[in-house]
């Protein structure tokens, strides 16, 4: 640990939100042990049929991956809830760091050009103060050394999918909920479309379909921090 990090930890220490122990400055609100002990999918970074099957015949994509197992009430769902709704952006950055590091080490054959985070509607952003997926994207970008392009715009608000019934989620939203701001910026690019949680995949299908509509020469890979088991 550098002298600066040591002094920062002594002056303004953090406690891990899971185990409660005092963390180092780089660990922030989530210690290294707890970060890498979260329930994860074994096949992350390879072909993940449990994730890819949600998108087959619904939209064109190159690959689909999700790192963590999201179950109602489990530690992953609680961390994401704190990150999204309780202002704990430091937790989100740590989760994004792990996502980026593991994706970089497992997907050497995937040559993505840009990361496009899933947008939220401007009204939701004003209430929350930030877009959680952009925070993830920044951390992933640092690990993959590829830029973030905030090219998707949500044209109308939609409610959180994880709080809906399975039928409501499958009906989902459609591509007209999204627009690409500058299609030229994505022309011919391999896009890593990033979201926080995949349930049925309806929201990502709508966003990917919008990209394919507005920038048809782009290739799309789907990446999420977490996914439900269904």
N, C-alpha and C positions, 0 to 999 in steps of 0.2 A: 504494500500500500504506500502511495506517495505521502510525503509530509502534509501536503494540502488536504488530501482525503482524510488523513488521520485527524487533523485539526478540525475539519468539517464535522466528522463523526462525533468528536468530543464536545464541540460547541452546540451542534444541533443534531443529536442522535435520533434515529428512527427506530420504531419497533416493527418487526414483521407482522403483518396483519393476520397471518395464519398461526405461527408458533409463539409470537410475542417476544422473541428475543431481540436484543438491540442489534441492529444491522450496521454494516459498513456503509459509507457514503455511496459507493456504486450500487449497492443492493437496494438502497432506499426503503420502500415500504414492503418489499418482498425479498426474503433472503434466498440465497442461491440454493440451499437444500430444499426448501419448500417449492421454489420455482420449478426445479427439475424432478420433484416428486409428484406433480399433478398427474391425474389419470390421463393417459395418452393413447392414441391409436398406434398399434405396432407397425402398421404398414405405411406410416407417413413418409412422404417423399418418393414413393414408388407408385405403382398402379394401385389405387385404392377403390376396389369395386363397391365397397360399402358407401363411398361418397360419390363416385362417378355414376353409379346406377341411378342416382336421383336426377341426373341431368340428361341421360340418354334419351334421344328422340325428342328432346324439348328445346335444345339449343346446340349450336356447334361449339366444341371446345377441344383443346389439346390435352389438358390434364386437369384433375380435380383432387385437391388435398385439404385435409383438416387435421390439426395437430391434437387438440384436447377433446376429451369426452365430456359432453355437456348433458347433465341429467338434472332434473328439477331438484333443487335443494342440495346438490353436491358442491364441493369446494370450488369447482370451476364456475358453476352458475353464480355462486355468491361473489366470487371475485369479479366476474363480468358485470354483475349488477352494481357492485360498488364503483367500478370503473365508469359505467355508463350513467348511472343515476345519482351517485353520491359524491361526485367530483374527485374521485381518487385517480387522477390522471397518471400519477407515478406508478400505480399498479399496472395500468395499461401499457406504459412504456416498457416495464419489465417483461410483461407478457409478449409484447412485440419483439423485444430483444431475443427471447427464446425462440419465437416463431421464425424470425429471420435467420438466426444461427443454425437452427436445425434444417431449415429449408435449404440453406446454402450448402450444408454438408451432405445432403441426400439427393440433390437434384442437379448434378453436374452437367447432365445432358440438356437441361432446360435453359435455353438462352433467351430469357425475357429481356425486353428493351425498356419497359416502363412499368411502374406500379400505378394502378388506378384504384383509389379507394372508393368504396360505395358511399354515395352522398346521402345526406339527410336533408329534408326540406328546410328552407330558411327559417320558417317559424319554429320548428323543433330546435334548430341550432341556436336561435335567439333565447329560447327557454333554457336549454342545457348549457349554453356557453361554449360548446365545442362539438366537433364531430369525432366520436371515439375511434372510428376507423381511420381517420387521418393521423391520429396519434400512433396507432399500430403501424400505419404505412411508413411513417417517418423512421420508426425503429427498424422495421424490416429493410427499408431502403439503405440504412447505414450498414447493415450486415451483408446485403447483396451488392452494394455499390452500383445500384441503378436508380434513376430518378423517379420521383413521384410526379404524376400528372393528374391534377384535379380537374379532369375533363368532363366528368359526368355531372349532370345537374338533375335534381329531383324536381319535376314540374308540378307536383302536387303532393300533399302530405299522405303518408300511410302509417298505420299503427304497427307496433312491434309484433313480429310474427310469433315469437316464443310464447306470447300470452294468448294465442288463439287456439281454437280446436283444430284437429287434424283436417277436417273438411274445410274450415275457413282458410287454413294455410295452403291447402292444395288449390283452392280457387284463387288465392293469392292476388298478385298485382300483375299488370301487363306492361309491355315495352313502352307504351305511351306515357308511363309515369316518369320516364327518363329521356334526356336529350344529351348528345355530345356537344360540348360548347364549341370546339374547333376540330372538326373531323380530320383536317389536314395534319394535326399534331399526332394522330394515331394511325395515319395511313401506312400500311405495310408493316406495322410494329407487332411484336409479340407482347401482348398485354397480360400482366398479372393482375386480374380483377380480385380485389381483396375485400373481405367482409369479416365481421367479428364472429357471428354464429350462423351456421347452416342448419335449418330444420328440414323442411321439404325441398328447399332449394328454389322456391318460387321467386323470391326477390332477386337472387342472382341470375336466374333464368331471364327475368324481365330486363335486368341491366345488361346482360350479355347480348340479348336480342336487340336492345337499343344500339349497342356498339356495332353489332353486325349490320344493322340497318343504316346507320350513319357513317360508318367507316368499314365497308364490306371487305377491304383487303387486309384487315387486321386479323391476327390469330389471338385466341383468348385462352388463357389458363386460369383456373379458378382456385383461389386459396382462401382459407378461413382459419381463424384462430381456433375455433371449436365447432363441433357438430353434435347434434343429437344422435341417438342410436337408431332412430326410426328413419 
